[in-house]
Structures are given as structure tokens and as C-alpha cells.
Amino acid sequence: METRRFGRTGHMSTIAIFGAAAFWEISQADADKVMEQFIEAGINHIDIAPSYGQAEERVGPWMPRERERFFLGCKTMERTKESAWDEMQRSLKRLQTETFDLYQCHAITTMEELDAITMQGGALEAFVEARQRGLIQFIGITGHGVNAPQIYLEALRRFDFDSVLFPLNFVQMANPEFRKHAEELIATCKTKDVGTMIIKTITKAPWSERQHTANTWYEPFDKIDEIQRAINFGLSYDVTGLCTAGDTRILPIVLEACKNFTRLNETQREEMIQSATQYEPLFT
């Protein structure tokens, strides 16, 4: 599988990054089977969080013997220095590791939340101290929402983040305002040598009142050709990689699509964006 440089971290990450939200509720035996799939596919980057249900408890047993295989990124939704520090320690313990390669401010979806983590006594102070103590190497920011790219542009003006994680798919990119800020964010990250991860790449629409047929909080594309097209679209931008979907049944298709990734040119991407009117964006 293709690898790309994860910004200034220098890590050559696989374009498929294990989104551990897929381990929200899963037995250890089933989680072990999925971990074996990732290892067989050569995946070398994990994105995980304590808010992802059982994920830390399920991945933790693998770390004593496989830690060197993975670039391990964790995150916290805590907003103060003290609470973020305490959650970091709990995550280190559950994941059975002494350090994180990347620790991220998770789910920053408003300017007010950005203010909270960057103010005196905010979560970023815990991150900086942890880096000074050698508990983490790099610092990132993540989140969802129609305003995510705009918020992270401001975040990069306030703090020298090493990575950003944000939603990107062809349905969402049909929103002109979102697209403008997303493309500006990608360009800014390239200039600043910031690693970029994208999420919700195979999103088709919000569930609304429809029956949920997948363990994701959005309706995903579920046909192989649709998933391939969506992944080709997302990875054709200048990003490091995409976090895999939160449904273990879809994972093999996503991994195969990443393996078979074909870059789209600007005209092809534009055609997909224009076709998005038949779908509904997840964020409005």
C-alpha cells in the first residue's frame, strides 16, 4: 500500500490509517482478527481515543509486542490542563505504552472550544509539558463539522500544530464555503509541513430517519465501486491518508480500495463534486 510523509513528523504513513472507532463495542477475539487484517495489509498508523468505547482496551494488549510497528496517535476531549493530563495518563496505561507519537485535541468544533484549549490553563499546556517530558512527540488537532477547516486555519495561526484531522468527501465539498476553507487548509498544511488526516471519506448522507445498516453515525457508501470512487476522490488531494470507517464489516473493502487507489485529476474531481447533488452532506 502507498505511504505518504506525515508532515514534519517524518513518518511514512500508509494512506489507510486505522480509525479505532471501529472498536467501539467489540470482543477481544473479534478485535484481534481485525488487528491481524491491518498487520497483514501493512497498516502502520493508528488513530484512537478514550471516547471510542472499548478501543483502548482492545488495542492495548497488542502494544507490548507490536508498538514499534505503529505510529500511535491518541487524543482527548478534555479542555483544561489538569483534566487533559489525567486522561493522557489513563490512555497510556490502557494502551500499555510509555509514549504516544501523536497526541491531539479532539473534536474542536467551535471557536469557543479553540479558545478553551489555547487559553492559560487550557489543554494545550498539558500537551506541551508532556512533550517536554518525552511522553508525546507531536501535537495535533481534530474534529468534525462544516466549520472544521476554518477553525483549524485559525488554530494553526495560534499554535504550531504538527497535524490536523478533518472531514473531506466529495458530497461535503459541494458546499462552496466548506470547499474554499478545506482547500486553503490543505495548502496551508503543505506550506507549514503539517500532517493531514481526513475522515468521513465514504460518507453518503446523514442517517436521518432511515434504518441504520452500518455501525457508523453517518450513512456510508456500501457498494465496492462507490467506495473506490469516494476513496480515490479523497486521497487525490494533498493529504497524508484517511482514517478507516467505524464499521469492521466495511474495513476489508476500504483497505482494498486504498490498495487500489487511483489518483483523479482536477477535472475528474470536479465531476464528482457536481454529481453530489443527488446526496445529502453530513454537515450543514
Secondary structure by P-SEA (a helix, b strand, c coil): cbbbbccccccccccccccccccccccaaaaaaaaaaaaaacccbbbbccccccccccccccccccccccbbbbbbccccaaaaaaaaaaaaaaaccccccbbbbcccccaaaaaaaaccccaaaaaaaaaaacccccccccccccaaaaaaaaaaacccccbbbbbbcccccccaaaaaaaaaaaaaaaaabbbbbbcccccccccccccccccccccccccaaaaaaaaaaaaccccccccccccccaaaaaaaaaabbbbbcaaaaaaaaaaccccccccc
